[in-house]
Amino acid sequence: MIGRFSLPVTRDEVMTKVREHLAAELEVDPARIEESTRFRDDLEADSLDLYELVMELEDGYGIRLSEEQAARIETVGDAVDFVVEHAPV
């Protein structure tokens, strides 16, 4: 689980937690996970993997993503941006 942070969250904190989550869930080397890394094309993440990441982000940062918003998130950087922009202050 990503866990709650004292707000405001920094971009580096979010990137670290997303990288850790993806590396563990997808069993990939964390060094492969950059902001430009694409979930489906580069990490071969399926719909369930992406759903689990969205749930972790929602629970960990107190945000909510609609299906439409989640569908627009294609890269790790997109996910980090969304959290940083929408985390409650």
N, C-alpha and C positions, 0 to 999 in steps of 0.2 A: 504494500500500500504506500502511496506517495506521502500521505500525512499532511497535517495542517502546519502552516508556517505563520509566524508573526508577520502581519502585513505592514507596509507594502512588500510584495514579493519582488525580487530582482530577476532580471532576465537570466542571469547565470544560475541562480537557484533553480529556476524552472527547467532550464536546459539540463542541468545535472540530474534532476529527478526524472525527467522524461527519458534521458539516456539510460539511467539505471533500470528503469522499468522495462524499456524495450529490450535492453541487453538480456535481462533475466527472462522475460516472457518469450522472446524470439530466439534465445540462445545464440546471440551474435556478439562479436567483439565490440565493446563500447566504442573503440576507436573508429569503427565503421559508421557511427551515428553522428552526423554533422547536421547543421541547420538546413542544408540543402538536400539532405537525404529524403527520398520519397518512400512513403510507407509501403506502397504496393510494389513499385518497380524495383527499388533498391533493397528493401528488407523482406520482400515477399510476404507481407502481412496480409492476412485475409480479413473478412468482415468481422469475425469474432475477435481477432486481435485488436482491431481498431475500436470496436465497441468496448472492450475491456479498458483500453487506454482512456477513452472518453469518460467512462465511469470513474476511473482513478482520478482524473483531472477534476471532475465535478466534485467528488467527495473530498479530495485533498485541498482544493482551493475555493470551495464554496461558490462555484460557477455553475451555470447551466448552458448546455449546447443543444440547440434544436437539431433535428435530423438534417435540415437544410444547411445549418452552420457546419455541422460535422462533415457533411459531404464535400464542403469546400476546402477542408483541411487536407492538403496533399503531401506536405512536407513536415519534417520535425519543426522547422522554423515557423511554419503556419500555426502549429499547435502551441508553441511557446508564445508567439505573438498574441494569440487569442487569450491565453491565461493571463498574461501581463496586462492586457487591455481591459479584461472583464473581471478580474479578481476584485472582490469588495475591498473598500479602503477602510 
